Amino acid sequence: MLFTALLLAATPHPLASVRITFDRKGETSIRQQGVADLAAGRGVTADDPVRVASISKLVTSIAVLRLVEQHKLDLDADVSKWLGWKLRNPAFPDTPITLRLLLSHRSSLTDTIDYVLPLDADMRGVLGNPKAWDATHAPGSWFNYTNFNFPVVAAVMERATGERFDRLMDRLVLRPLRIQACYNWASCDAKTAARAVVLYRDAQPVRDDNRGAAPLCPVTPASDGGCDLSKWRAGANGAVFAPQGGLRISMHGLAKIGRLLLGGGTVDGVRLLSARSMALLEAPLWTFNGSNGDTSHGFYCSYGLAITYLATPTQGCRDDPFGDSVRRIGHAGEAYGLRSGLWVDRETGTGVVYFATDVVDGTGARSAFTPIEETLARP
């Protein structure tokens, strides 16, 4: 096993990768190769739950839109009304911050302070630190991809419903679609957690090394090392279940999310989103014009309610891993050596989901995405 690990670490190939293509009716191809767990010698499959990183944001947005449809949330209201305290950028104290701004990374929050908070953290106190904010750009005036937006979104969802974020996501999205998945591990059963895809860097495990069982603590432990979820309070700490990147889902499950987008909010006879909500998802809220945001070297050039639009025809944009200039919607993910993607072409009714672990950093030949992502997007 040590020899295998050393051999794999010496190659530029990912340790594991899964790719599924699909259309509105179902999956059209599956490719799975590599090792989900080096220590156990377990090969990867499309049934294995994997942390899909920032694709989690898109699924969170679907739940937000369901709450908007139920008139429990409003995309354009000051989120302070749900939080119970005033959320403001100290440099722009008169500018309200809304769910629309948070979901589209235009809230003026930043990731200059850690958004991975311990279980017992006081998020209100953390966000009171001026260092959490962009002092130069007012809310609504600038795009800056920021993970911390989503713990705030989760806190708003919890306060509006009184429900724990992970259970809310299960009720609003995962269970209606019959997808066995979870945000962090608390709402996944031990059998599912035992099949986790381990995330690696240089063949060394860095996340989700569950060793064939449920993790001892399914979330980031409290500052004293404790893990008592009974102390959860709605909205006190929206980071507990990692709404920005903590979704564990199989590629079969993620393909169903893609088919939901292809189906205009309906998949396998289940309508989850209204036509109006789908129209909101399909409409960009920000597109790079050369001077209105940070594109991360051309990776992000058009963005909406936690959804990315590919192939932006603007100088400096390199957001087309497919290399065919076709407009697609979806989201990419990157965390702990993993790269993932969910992309659909609504016009042709086709899509792809994929992930790879232990991916070497770097940009591809045709985009700001890695070579592995370019290969998985369009092999």
Residue pairs with C-beta under 8 A, 6 or more apart in sequence:
1 38
1 39
1 41
4 35
4 38
4 41
5 38
5 203
6 203
8 15
8 35
8 38
8 203
8 358
9 202
9 203
9 358
12 360
13 34
14 34
14 356
14 357
14 358
14 359
14 372
15 34
15 35
15 38
15 200
15 203
15 357
15 358
16 33
16 34
16 35
16 36
16 44
16 197
16 355
16 356
16 357
16 358
17 31
17 32
17 33
17 34
17 44
17 354
17 355
17 356
17 357
17 372
17 376
18 30
18 31
18 32
18 33
18 44
18 45
18 46
18 48
18 50
18 251
18 354
18 355
19 29
19 30
19 31
19 32
19 251
19 352
19 353
19 354
19 376
19 379
20 27
20 29
20 30
20 31
20 46
20 251
20 252
20 254
20 255
20 352
20 353
20 354
21 27
21 28
21 29
21 350
21 351
21 352
22 28
22 255
22 258
22 259
22 262
22 350
22 351
22 352
22 353
23 259
23 262
23 349
23 350
23 351
24 259
24 262
24 263
24 349
26 259
27 252
27 255
28 350
30 46
30 251
32 43
32 44
32 45
32 46
33 44
34 43
34 44
34 357
35 41
35 42
35 43
35 44
36 42
36 43
36 44
36 45
36 48
36 195
36 196
36 197
36 198
37 196
37 197
37 198
37 209
38 198
38 200
38 203
38 205
39 198
39 205
39 209
39 211
40 211
40 212
44 197
46 250
46 251
46 252
47 195
47 250
47 252
48 195
48 196
48 197
48 250
49 180
49 181
49 182
49 188
49 192
49 193
49 195
49 196
49 197
49 248
49 249
49 250
50 196
50 197
50 199
50 208
50 248
50 249
50 250
50 251
50 338
50 340
50 355
50 357
51 197
51 199
51 207
51 208
51 245
51 246
51 247
51 248
51 335
51 336
51 338
52 245
52 247
52 248
52 249
52 254
52 333
52 338
52 340
52 342
52 355
53 245
53 333
53 334
53 335
53 338
53 340
54 147
54 244
54 245
54 331
54 332
54 333
54 334
54 335
55 247
55 254
55 330
55 331
55 332
55 333
55 340
55 341
55 342
56 150
56 183
56 242
56 243
56 244
56 245
56 246
56 247
56 333
57 103
57 150
57 243
57 244
57 245
57 306
57 331
58 257
58 306
58 307
58 330
58 331
58 342
59 169
59 173
59 247
59 249
59 257
60 150
60 153
60 154
60 169
60 243
60 244
60 306
61 103
61 281
61 305
61 306
61 307
62 172
62 173
62 257
62 260
62 272
62 273
63 157
63 168
63 169
63 172
63 173
64 73
64 75
64 99
64 103
64 153
64 157
64 305
65 273
65 277
65 280
65 281
65 305
66 172
66 173
66 272
66 273
66 277
67 73
67 157
67 160
67 161
67 172
68 74
68 75
68 277
69 273
69 274
69 276
69 277
72 160
72 161
73 82
73 99
73 156
73 157
73 160
74 99
75 98
75 99
75 100
75 103
75 280
75 305
76 98
76 99
76 100
77 98
77 99
78 87
78 96
78 97
78 98
79 87
79 97
79 98
79 99
79 102
79 152
79 156
80 86
80 87
80 88
80 96
80 97
82 156
82 159
82 160
82 235
83 124
83 152
83 155
83 156
83 159
83 235
84 159
84 235
85 124
87 97
87 127
87 152
88 95
88 97
89 95
89 97
89 107
89 108
89 109
89 133
89 134
89 135
89 138
89 139
90 130
90 133
90 135
91 130
91 133
91 134
91 135
91 136
91 138
92 108
92 138
92 139
95 138
95 139
95 140
96 139
97 107
97 108
97 139
99 153
99 156
100 285
100 305
101 107
101 139
101 140
102 109
102 149
102 150
102 152
102 153
103 149
103 153
103 304
103 305
103 306
104 143
104 285
104 286
104 303
104 304
104 305
104 306
105 143
105 144
105 145
105 146
105 149
105 286
105 303
106 139
106 140
106 141
106 142
106 143
106 144
106 285
106 286
107 139
107 146
107 149
107 152
108 133
108 134
108 137
108 138
108 139
108 141
108 142
108 144
109 127
109 132
109 133
109 134
109 146
109 148
109 149
109 152
110 132
110 133
110 134
110 144
110 146
110 148
111 146
111 147
111 148
112 131
112 132
113 126
113 129
113 131
113 132
113 148
115 147
115 148
115 151
115 239
115 244
116 220
116 239
116 242
117 123
117 126
117 151
117 220
117 237
117 239
117 240
118 220
118 221
118 222
118 223
119 219
119 220
119 221
119 222
119 226
119 227
119 228
119 229
119 231
119 237
119 240
120 222
120 223
120 224
120 226
120 231
120 237
121 223
121 237
121 239
122 236
122 237
123 151
123 152
123 155
123 236
123 237
123 238
123 239
124 236
126 132
127 148
127 152
132 148
134 142
134 144
136 142
137 144
141 292
142 292
142 293
142 294
143 286
143 288
143 292
143 293
143 294
143 295
143 300
143 303
144 293
144 294
145 294
145 296
145 300
145 303
147 244
147 245
148 244
149 244
150 238
150 243
150 244
150 306
151 237
151 238
151 239
151 243
151 244
152 238
153 238
153 243
154 165
154 238
154 239
154 241
154 243
155 235
155 236
155 237
155 238
156 235
156 238
157 163
157 165
157 168
157 238
158 164
158 165
158 168
158 234
158 235
158 238
159 234
159 235
161 168
161 234
162 234
163 171
163 234
164 232
164 234
164 241
165 183
165 238
165 240
165 241
165 243
166 182
166 183
166 184
166 186
166 187
166 241
167 187
169 183
169 241
169 247
170 182
170 187
173 179
173 272
174 180
174 181
174 182
174 253
176 270
176 272
177 253
177 256
177 257
177 260
177 267
177 268
177 270
177 272
179 249
179 253
179 256
179 257
180 188
180 192
180 250
180 253
181 188
181 247
181 248
181 249
181 250
181 253
182 188
182 192
182 247
182 248
183 241
183 242
183 243
183 246
183 247
183 248
184 218
184 219
184 240
184 241
184 242
184 246
184 248
185 193
185 210
185 214
185 215
185 218
185 219
185 248
186 218
186 219
186 229
186 241
188 214
188 218
188 248
189 214
190 213
190 214
192 248
193 210
193 213
193 214
193 215
194 210
194 212
194 213
194 214
196 208
196 210
196 248
197 208
197 355
197 357
198 205
198 207
198 208
198 209
198 210
198 357
199 205
199 206
199 207
199 208
199 335
199 336
199 337
199 338
199 357
199 358
200 206
200 337
200 357
200 358
201 336
201 337
201 358
202 358
203 358
206 336
206 337
207 335
207 336
208 248
216 227
217 227
218 227
218 229
219 227
219 229
219 240
219 241
219 242
220 239
220 240
220 242
221 227
222 228
232 240
245 333
245 335
249 257
251 353
251 354
251 355
254 342
254 353
255 351
255 353
256 267
256 268
257 342
257 353
258 330
258 342
258 343
258 344
258 351
258 352
258 353
259 267
259 268
259 351
260 266
260 267
260 272
260 273
261 278
261 281
261 329
261 330
261 344
261 346
261 351
262 344
262 346
262 349
262 350
262 351
264 275
264 278
265 271
265 272
265 273
265 274
265 275
265 277
265 278
266 272
266 273
273 281
280 304
280 305
281 304
281 305
281 307
281 329
282 304
282 329
282 346
283 304
284 302
284 303
284 304
284 309
285 303
285 304
285 305
286 292
286 293
286 302
286 303
286 304
287 301
287 302
287 303
287 309
287 312
287 314
288 295
288 300
288 301
288 302
288 312
288 314
288 316
288 317
289 314
290 314
290 315
290 316
293 300
294 300
295 301
295 316
295 317
295 319
296 368
297 318
297 363
297 368
298 316
298 317
298 318
298 319
298 367
298 368
299 318
299 319
299 332
299 368
299 369
300 308
300 319
301 309
301 312
301 314
301 316
301 317
301 319
302 308
302 309
302 310
302 312
302 319
303 309
306 331
307 329
307 330
307 331
308 319
308 329
308 330
308 331
308 332
309 327
309 328
309 329
310 319
310 320
310 321
310 322
310 326
310 327
310 328
310 329
310 330
310 343
311 319
311 320
311 322
311 324
311 325
311 326
311 327
311 328
312 319
312 320
313 325
318 363
318 366
318 367
318 368
319 367
319 368
320 366
320 367
321 341
321 364
321 366
321 367
321 369
321 373
321 374
321 377
321 378
322 328
322 343
322 374
322 377
322 378
323 366
323 367
323 374
323 378
324 378
326 345
326 347
327 345
327 347
328 343
328 344
328 345
329 343
329 344
329 346
330 341
330 342
330 343
330 344
330 351
331 341
331 342
332 339
332 340
332 341
332 369
332 373
333 339
333 340
333 341
333 355
334 340
337 357
337 358
337 359
338 355
338 356
338 357
338 359
339 355
339 356
339 359
339 369
339 370
339 372
339 373
339 376
340 353
340 354
340 355
340 356
341 352
341 353
341 354
341 355
341 373
341 376
341 377
342 351
342 352
342 353
343 351
343 352
343 353
343 377
344 350
344 351
345 351
352 376
352 377
354 373
354 376
354 377
356 372
356 373
356 376
359 370
359 372
359 373
360 370
360 372
361 370
362 370
362 371
363 369
363 370
363 371
364 370
364 371
364 373
364 374
365 371
365 374
366 374
367 373
367 374
369 377
